[in-house]
């Protein structure tokens, strides 16, 4: 379940603009999602192989080149389906929670 939520969060963060890896990790950690390189990179690679995201390299003035990730058109469609699934899940859970209080 955690892996699915992490994937949803990554896809959501990439939906609006491209992000380099360190920023992606920082934004996940800021949301209290503890992510290690050993968790993040395999997930990013899997999403790339599924053609849901792409990346480009950009030179950095303050260090090594940065890898910037963004969603492909298929990734944007996938994000929409995840949004719909998430809404369905939260509606179902809220329905159960409200029903258990009666």
N, CA, C and O atoms as a GROMACS GRO file, in nm:
protein
  408
    1UNK      N    1   0.083  -0.119   0.000
    1UNK     CA    2   0.000   0.000   0.000
    1UNK      C    3   0.088   0.126   0.000
    1UNK      O    4   0.061   0.221  -0.073
    2UNK      N    5   0.193   0.124   0.083
    2UNK     CA    6   0.282   0.240   0.090
    2UNK      C    7   0.346   0.268  -0.045
    2UNK      O    8   0.359   0.384  -0.086
    3UNK      N    9   0.388   0.160  -0.115
    3UNK     CA   10   0.451   0.178  -0.245
    3UNK      C   11   0.355   0.244  -0.344
    3UNK      O   12   0.395   0.332  -0.420
    4UNK      N   13   0.229   0.202  -0.342
    4UNK     CA   14   0.130   0.261  -0.431
    4UNK      C   15   0.107   0.408  -0.400
    4UNK      O   16   0.092   0.489  -0.491
    5UNK      N   17   0.103   0.440  -0.272
    5UNK     CA   18   0.084   0.580  -0.232
    5UNK      C   19   0.206   0.663  -0.270
    5UNK      O   20   0.193   0.777  -0.315
    6UNK      N   21   0.323   0.607  -0.252
    6UNK     CA   22   0.446   0.678  -0.289
    6UNK      C   23   0.447   0.703  -0.440
    6UNK      O   24   0.484   0.812  -0.484
    7UNK      N   25   0.408   0.605  -0.518
    7UNK     CA   26   0.401   0.622  -0.663
    7UNK      C   27   0.301   0.732  -0.698
    7UNK      O   28   0.330   0.817  -0.784
    8UNK      N   29   0.186   0.733  -0.634
    8UNK     CA   30   0.085   0.835  -0.658
    8UNK      C   31   0.140   0.973  -0.624
    8UNK      O   32   0.118   1.069  -0.699
    9UNK      N   33   0.212   0.985  -0.513
    9UNK     CA   34   0.270   1.114  -0.474
    9UNK      C   35   0.375   1.161  -0.573
    9UNK      O   36   0.379   1.279  -0.606
   10UNK      N   37   0.458   1.072  -0.621
   10UNK     CA   38   0.561   1.108  -0.719
   10UNK      C   39   0.496   1.156  -0.848
   10UNK      O   40   0.534   1.259  -0.903
   11UNK      N   41   0.399   1.081  -0.896
   11UNK     CA   42   0.330   1.119  -1.019
   11UNK      C   43   0.259   1.254  -1.000
   11UNK      O   44   0.257   1.336  -1.092
   12UNK      N   45   0.202   1.276  -0.883
   12UNK     CA   46   0.135   1.403  -0.856
   12UNK      C   47   0.233   1.519  -0.853
   12UNK      O   48   0.203   1.626  -0.906
   13UNK      N   49   0.350   1.499  -0.793
   13UNK     CA   50   0.450   1.605  -0.789
   13UNK      C   51   0.502   1.639  -0.929
   13UNK      O   52   0.536   1.754  -0.956
   14UNK      N   53   0.508   1.540  -1.016
   14UNK     CA   54   0.559   1.562  -1.150
   14UNK      C   55   0.452   1.612  -1.247
   14UNK      O   56   0.484   1.646  -1.361
   15UNK      N   57   0.329   1.617  -1.204
   15UNK     CA   58   0.219   1.652  -1.295
   15UNK      C   59   0.228   1.796  -1.344
   15UNK      O   60   0.190   1.826  -1.457
   16UNK      N   61   0.276   1.886  -1.261
   16UNK     CA   62   0.275   2.028  -1.296
   16UNK      C   63   0.404   2.077  -1.360
   16UNK      O   64   0.402   2.167  -1.444
   17UNK      N   65   0.516   2.019  -1.320
   17UNK     CA   66   0.644   2.063  -1.375
   17UNK      C   67   0.752   1.958  -1.349
   17UNK      O   68   0.734   1.869  -1.266
   18UNK      N   69   0.861   1.970  -1.420
   18UNK     CA   70   0.970   1.875  -1.401
   18UNK      C   71   1.043   1.904  -1.270
   18UNK      O   72   1.048   2.018  -1.224
   19UNK      N   73   1.099   1.800  -1.212
   19UNK     CA   74   1.167   1.811  -1.083
   19UNK      C   75   1.292   1.725  -1.088
   19UNK      O   76   1.291   1.615  -1.142
   20UNK      N   77   1.400   1.776  -1.030
   20UNK     CA   78   1.519   1.692  -1.022
   20UNK      C   79   1.512   1.607  -0.896
   20UNK      O   80   1.437   1.637  -0.803
   21UNK      N   81   1.590   1.502  -0.895
   21UNK     CA   82   1.576   1.397  -0.795
   21UNK      C   83   1.586   1.447  -0.652
   21UNK      O   84   1.504   1.410  -0.568
   22UNK      N   85   1.686   1.529  -0.622
   22UNK     CA   86   1.703   1.577  -0.484
   22UNK      C   87   1.582   1.659  -0.440
   22UNK      O   88   1.539   1.648  -0.325
   23UNK      N   89   1.526   1.740  -0.528
   23UNK     CA   90   1.408   1.818  -0.493
   23UNK      C   91   1.288   1.725  -0.470
   23UNK      O   92   1.208   1.749  -0.380
   24UNK      N   93   1.278   1.622  -0.550
   24UNK     CA   94   1.170   1.524  -0.533
   24UNK      C   95   1.179   1.459  -0.395
   24UNK      O   96   1.078   1.446  -0.326
   25UNK      N   97   1.298   1.418  -0.357
   25UNK     CA   98   1.318   1.357  -0.225
   25UNK      C   99   1.284   1.457  -0.115
   25UNK      O  100   1.216   1.422  -0.019
   26UNK      N  101   1.330   1.582  -0.129
   26UNK     CA  102   1.302   1.684  -0.027
   26UNK      C  103   1.152   1.710  -0.013
   26UNK      O  104   1.103   1.726   0.099
   27UNK      N  105   1.081   1.716  -0.124
   27UNK     CA  106   0.936   1.741  -0.117
   27UNK      C  107   0.862   1.624  -0.054
   27UNK      O  108   0.764   1.645   0.018
   28UNK      N  109   0.906   1.503  -0.081
   28UNK     CA  110   0.843   1.386  -0.019
   28UNK      C  111   0.871   1.385   0.132
   28UNK      O  112   0.782   1.358   0.212
   29UNK      N  113   0.995   1.415   0.168
   29UNK     CA  114   1.030   1.419   0.311
   29UNK      C  115   0.956   1.531   0.382
   29UNK      O  116   0.916   1.515   0.498
   30UNK      N  117   0.936   1.645   0.316
   30UNK     CA  118   0.862   1.756   0.376
   30UNK      C  119   0.717   1.716   0.404
   30UNK      O  120   0.653   1.772   0.493
   31UNK      N  121   0.667   1.620   0.329
   31UNK     CA  122   0.531   1.570   0.350
   31UNK      C  123   0.531   1.449   0.443
   31UNK      O  124   0.432   1.376   0.452
   32UNK      N  125   0.644   1.428   0.513
   32UNK     CA  126   0.660   1.318   0.608
   32UNK      C  127   0.655   1.180   0.542
   32UNK      O  128   0.617   1.082   0.607
   33UNK      N  129   0.693   1.173   0.417
   33UNK     CA  130   0.709   1.045   0.349
   33UNK      C  131   0.859   1.017   0.342
   33UNK      O  132   0.930   1.074   0.260
   34UNK      N  133   0.904   0.932   0.429
   34UNK     CA  134   1.046   0.901   0.437
   34UNK      C  135   1.082   0.813   0.318
   34UNK      O  136   1.028   0.703   0.300
   35UNK      N  137   1.174   0.863   0.236
   35UNK     CA  138   1.213   0.794   0.113
   35UNK      C  139   1.364   0.783   0.109
   35UNK      O  140   1.435   0.879   0.137
   36UNK      N  141   1.411   0.666   0.075
   36UNK     CA  142   1.554   0.646   0.056
   36UNK      C  143   1.583   0.632  -0.093
   36UNK      O  144   1.492   0.606  -0.172
   37UNK      N  145   1.708   0.649  -0.128
   37UNK     CA  146   1.747   0.631  -0.268
   37UNK      C  147   1.712   0.490  -0.316
   37UNK      O  148   1.673   0.471  -0.431
   38UNK      N  149   1.727   0.392  -0.227
   38UNK     CA  150   1.698   0.253  -0.262
   38UNK      C  151   1.552   0.227  -0.289
   38UNK      O  152   1.517   0.127  -0.352
   39UNK      N  153   1.465   0.316  -0.244
   39UNK     CA  154   1.322   0.306  -0.272
   39UNK      C  155   1.286   0.389  -0.394
   39UNK      O  156   1.210   0.344  -0.480
   40UNK      N  157   1.341   0.509  -0.401
   40UNK     CA  158   1.300   0.604  -0.505
   40UNK      C  159   1.350   0.565  -0.644
   40UNK      O  160   1.271   0.562  -0.739
   41UNK      N  161   1.478   0.535  -0.658
   41UNK     CA  162   1.533   0.512  -0.791
   41UNK      C  163   1.470   0.391  -0.862
   41UNK      O  164   1.440   0.401  -0.981
   42UNK      N  165   1.449   0.278  -0.794
   42UNK     CA  166   1.381   0.168  -0.864
   42UNK      C  167   1.239   0.205  -0.908
   42UNK      O  168   1.194   0.163  -1.015
   43UNK      N  169   1.171   0.284  -0.827
   43UNK     CA  170   1.036   0.328  -0.864
   43UNK      C  171   1.040   0.421  -0.985
   43UNK      O  172   0.960   0.407  -1.077
   44UNK      N  173   1.133   0.516  -0.986
   44UNK     CA  174   1.148   0.604  -1.101
   44UNK      C  175   1.185   0.526  -1.227
   44UNK      O  176   1.133   0.554  -1.335
   45UNK      N  177   1.273   0.428  -1.212
   45UNK     CA  178   1.312   0.346  -1.327
   45UNK      C  179   1.194   0.265  -1.380
   45UNK      O  180   1.177   0.252  -1.501
   46UNK      N  181   1.113   0.211  -1.291
   46UNK     CA  182   0.996   0.134  -1.333
   46UNK      C  183   0.897   0.223  -1.407
   46UNK      O  184   0.842   0.183  -1.510
   47UNK      N  185   0.874   0.343  -1.355
   47UNK     CA  186   0.783   0.437  -1.421
   47UNK      C  187   0.837   0.480  -1.558
   47UNK      O  188   0.760   0.500  -1.652
   48UNK      N  189   0.968   0.493  -1.567
   48UNK     CA  190   1.028   0.529  -1.696
   48UNK      C  191   1.014   0.415  -1.795
   48UNK      O  192   0.980   0.438  -1.911
   49UNK      N  193   1.039   0.293  -1.752
   49UNK     CA  194   1.026   0.177  -1.841
   49UNK      C  195   0.882   0.159  -1.888
   49UNK      O  196   0.858   0.109  -1.998
   50UNK      N  197   0.787   0.200  -1.804
   50UNK     CA  198   0.646   0.193  -1.842
   50UNK      C  199   0.606   0.312  -1.929
   50UNK      O  200   0.489   0.326  -1.967
   51UNK      N  201   0.704   0.397  -1.960
   51UNK     CA  202   0.685   0.516  -2.043
   51UNK      C  203   0.586   0.616  -1.983
   51UNK      O  204   0.514   0.685  -2.055
   52UNK      N  205   0.584   0.623  -1.849
   52UNK     CA  206   0.499   0.717  -1.778
   52UNK      C  207   0.575   0.844  -1.743
   52UNK      O  208   0.514   0.949  -1.721
   53UNK      N  209   0.707   0.835  -1.737
   53UNK     CA  210   0.787   0.954  -1.714
   53UNK      C  211   0.911   0.949  -1.801
   53UNK      O  212   0.950   0.845  -1.853
   54UNK      N  213   0.970   1.066  -1.814
   54UNK     CA  214   1.092   1.082  -1.892
   54UNK      C  215   1.187   1.170  -1.812
   54UNK      O  216   1.148   1.231  -1.713
   55UNK      N  217   1.310   1.177  -1.856
   55UNK     CA  218   1.404   1.264  -1.788
   55UNK      C  219   1.497   1.329  -1.889
   55UNK      O  220   1.510   1.286  -2.004
   56UNK      N  221   1.561   1.434  -1.841
   56UNK     CA  222   1.665   1.501  -1.920
   56UNK      C  223   1.774   1.543  -1.823
   56UNK      O  224   1.749   1.567  -1.705
   57UNK      N  225   1.895   1.551  -1.874
   57UNK     CA  226   2.009   1.596  -1.795
   57UNK      C  227   2.029   1.745  -1.816
   57UNK      O  228   2.014   1.797  -1.927
   58UNK      N  229   2.065   1.813  -1.707
   58UNK     CA  230   2.099   1.955  -1.718
   58UNK      C  231   2.224   1.981  -1.636
   58UNK      O  232   2.235   1.938  -1.521
   59UNK      N  233   2.317   2.051  -1.695
   59UNK     CA  234   2.440   2.086  -1.624
   59UNK      C  235   2.407   2.177  -1.506
   59UNK      O  236   2.316   2.260  -1.514
   60UNK      N  237   2.482   2.161  -1.398
   60UNK     CA  238   2.463   2.242  -1.278
   60UNK      C  239   2.589   2.323  -1.253
   60UNK      O  240   2.701   2.273  -1.268
   61UNK      N  241   2.572   2.449  -1.215
   61UNK     CA  242   2.687   2.534  -1.185
   61UNK      C  243   2.752   2.497  -1.052
   61UNK      O  244   2.868   2.530  -1.027
   62UNK      N  245   2.676   2.430  -0.966
   62UNK     CA  246   2.725   2.403  -0.831
   62UNK      C  247   2.752   2.256  -0.805
   62UNK      O  248   2.757   2.214  -0.689
   63UNK      N  249   2.768   2.176  -0.909
   63UNK     CA  250   2.795   2.034  -0.886
   63UNK      C  251   2.773   1.952  -1.012
   63UNK      O  252   2.779   2.004  -1.123
   64UNK      N  253   2.747   1.824  -0.991
   64UNK     CA  254   2.729   1.736  -1.107
   64UNK      C  255   2.598   1.768  -1.182
   64UNK      O  256   2.512   1.838  -1.129
   65UNK      N  257   2.585   1.717  -1.304
   65UNK     CA  258   2.460   1.739  -1.378
   65UNK      C  259   2.340   1.685  -1.300
   65UNK      O  260   2.352   1.591  -1.222
   66UNK      N  261   2.226   1.746  -1.324
   66UNK     CA  262   2.102   1.705  -1.257
   66UNK      C  263   2.011   1.636  -1.356
   66UNK      O  264   2.001   1.673  -1.473
   67UNK      N  265   1.944   1.533  -1.306
   67UNK     CA  266   1.847   1.460  -1.385
   67UNK      C  267   1.709   1.513  -1.351
   67UNK      O  268   1.663   1.498  -1.237
   68UNK      N  269   1.643   1.575  -1.446
   68UNK     CA  270   1.509   1.630  -1.426
   68UNK      C  271   1.405   1.534  -1.483
   68UNK      O  272   1.414   1.493  -1.599
   69UNK      N  273   1.307   1.499  -1.400
   69UNK     CA  274   1.200   1.408  -1.441
   69UNK      C  275   1.073   1.486  -1.472
   69UNK      O  276   1.046   1.590  -1.410
   70UNK      N  277   0.997   1.436  -1.568
   70UNK     CA  278   0.865   1.491  -1.600
   70UNK      C  279   0.777   1.378  -1.650
   70UNK      O  280   0.826   1.272  -1.689
   71UNK      N  281   0.647   1.402  -1.648
   71UNK     CA  282   0.552   1.300  -1.696
   71UNK      C  283   0.540   1.307  -1.847
   71UNK      O  284   0.550   1.414  -1.907
   72UNK      N  285   0.520   1.192  -1.907
   72UNK     CA  286   0.486   1.184  -2.048
   72UNK      C  287   0.335   1.204  -2.061
   72UNK      O  288   0.264   1.217  -1.961
   73UNK      N  289   0.286   1.205  -2.183
   73UNK     CA  290   0.140   1.212  -2.203
   73UNK      C  291   0.073   1.092  -2.137
   73UNK      O  292  -0.032   1.106  -2.073
   74UNK      N  293   0.133   0.974  -2.152
   74UNK     CA  294   0.078   0.855  -2.087
   74UNK      C  295   0.082   0.870  -1.935
   74UNK      O  296  -0.009   0.824  -1.865
   75UNK      N  297   0.186   0.936  -1.883
   75UNK     CA  298   0.196   0.960  -1.740
   75UNK      C  299   0.087   1.053  -1.689
   75UNK      O  300   0.034   1.033  -1.580
   76UNK      N  301   0.054   1.154  -1.769
   76UNK     CA  302  -0.055   1.245  -1.730
   76UNK      C  303  -0.189   1.172  -1.726
   76UNK      O  304  -0.270   1.195  -1.637
   77UNK      N  305  -0.211   1.084  -1.823
   77UNK     CA  306  -0.333   1.004  -1.823
   77UNK      C  307  -0.335   0.910  -1.703
   77UNK      O  308  -0.439   0.892  -1.638
   78UNK      N  309  -0.220   0.850  -1.673
   78UNK     CA  310  -0.208   0.762  -1.557
   78UNK      C  311  -0.237   0.837  -1.428
   78UNK      O  312  -0.305   0.785  -1.340
   79UNK      N  313  -0.187   0.958  -1.419
   79UNK     CA  314  -0.212   1.040  -1.299
   79UNK      C  315  -0.362   1.065  -1.282
   79UNK      O  316  -0.414   1.059  -1.170
   80UNK      N  317  -0.430   1.092  -1.391
   80UNK     CA  318  -0.575   1.114  -1.385
   80UNK      C  319  -0.646   0.988  -1.334
   80UNK      O  320  -0.737   0.998  -1.251
   81UNK      N  321  -0.605   0.873  -1.381
   81UNK     CA  322  -0.668   0.749  -1.334
   81UNK      C  323  -0.637   0.724  -1.186
   81UNK      O  324  -0.722   0.674  -1.113
   82UNK      N  325  -0.516   0.760  -1.142
   82UNK     CA  326  -0.483   0.748  -0.999
   82UNK      C  327  -0.566   0.845  -0.916
   82UNK      O  328  -0.613   0.809  -0.807
   83UNK      N  329  -0.586   0.966  -0.966
   83UNK     CA  330  -0.671   1.064  -0.895
   83UNK      C  331  -0.812   1.009  -0.876
   83UNK      O  332  -0.870   1.018  -0.768
   84UNK      N  333  -0.866   0.950  -0.983
   84UNK     CA  334  -1.002   0.896  -0.976
   84UNK      C  335  -1.009   0.778  -0.879
   84UNK      O  336  -1.104   0.767  -0.801
   85UNK      N  337  -0.909   0.690  -0.883
   85UNK     CA  338  -0.905   0.577  -0.791
   85UNK      C  339  -0.893   0.625  -0.647
   85UNK      O  340  -0.959   0.572  -0.557
   86UNK      N  341  -0.807   0.726  -0.624
   86UNK     CA  342  -0.790   0.781  -0.489
   86UNK      C  343  -0.920   0.840  -0.437
   86UNK      O  344  -0.956   0.819  -0.322
   87UNK      N  345  -0.990   0.913  -0.522
   87UNK     CA  346  -1.118   0.972  -0.480
   87UNK      C  347  -1.218   0.862  -0.443
   87UNK      O  348  -1.289   0.875  -0.344
   88UNK      N  349  -1.222   0.756  -0.522
   88UNK     CA  350  -1.311   0.645  -0.491
   88UNK      C  351  -1.277   0.579  -0.357
   88UNK      O  352  -1.366   0.545  -0.279
   89UNK      N  353  -1.148   0.561  -0.333
   89UNK     CA  354  -1.104   0.499  -0.207
   89UNK      C  355  -1.139   0.589  -0.090
   89UNK      O  356  -1.193   0.542   0.010
   90UNK      N  357  -1.108   0.718  -0.101
   90UNK     CA  358  -1.137   0.807   0.012
   90UNK      C  359  -1.287   0.820   0.036
   90UNK      O  360  -1.331   0.829   0.151
   91UNK      N  361  -1.367   0.821  -0.070
   91UNK     CA  362  -1.513   0.825  -0.053
   91UNK      C  363  -1.562   0.700   0.020
   91UNK      O  364  -1.646   0.709   0.109
   92UNK      N  365  -1.509   0.585  -0.017
   92UNK     CA  366  -1.549   0.459   0.047
   92UNK      C  367  -1.509   0.457   0.194
   92UNK      O  368  -1.589   0.418   0.280
   93UNK      N  369  -1.387   0.499   0.223
   93UNK     CA  370  -1.341   0.500   0.363
   93UNK      C  371  -1.423   0.597   0.446
   93UNK      O  372  -1.463   0.565   0.558
   94UNK      N  373  -1.449   0.715   0.392
   94UNK     CA  374  -1.531   0.813   0.465
   94UNK      C  375  -1.672   0.760   0.488
   94UNK      O  376  -1.730   0.783   0.594
   95UNK      N  377  -1.727   0.691   0.391
   95UNK     CA  378  -1.860   0.633   0.407
   95UNK      C  379  -1.861   0.532   0.521
   95UNK      O  380  -1.954   0.529   0.602
   96UNK      N  381  -1.759   0.450   0.528
   96UNK     CA  382  -1.748   0.352   0.637
   96UNK      C  383  -1.728   0.421   0.770
   96UNK      O  384  -1.791   0.384   0.869
   97UNK      N  385  -1.639   0.522   0.774
   97UNK     CA  386  -1.614   0.594   0.899
   97UNK      C  387  -1.741   0.660   0.949
   97UNK      O  388  -1.772   0.650   1.068
   98UNK      N  389  -1.815   0.726   0.862
   98UNK     CA  390  -1.938   0.793   0.903
   98UNK      C  391  -2.044   0.694   0.946
   98UNK      O  392  -2.119   0.719   1.041
   99UNK      N  393  -2.049   0.580   0.878
   99UNK     CA  394  -2.146   0.476   0.914
   99UNK      C  395  -2.115   0.412   1.047
   99UNK      O  396  -2.207   0.370   1.118
  100UNK      N  397  -1.987   0.403   1.084
  100UNK     CA  398  -1.949   0.339   1.211
  100UNK      C  399  -1.979   0.428   1.330
  100UNK      O  400  -1.976   0.381   1.443
  101UNK      N  401  -2.007   0.556   1.307
  101UNK     CA  402  -2.036   0.648   1.417
  101UNK      C  403  -2.185   0.650   1.453
  101UNK      O  404  -2.225   0.714   1.550
  102UNK      N  405  -2.265   0.580   1.375
  102UNK     CA  406  -2.409   0.580   1.401
  102UNK      C  407  -2.447   0.479   1.506
  102UNK      O  408  -2.564   0.466   1.540
   0.00000   0.00000   0.00000
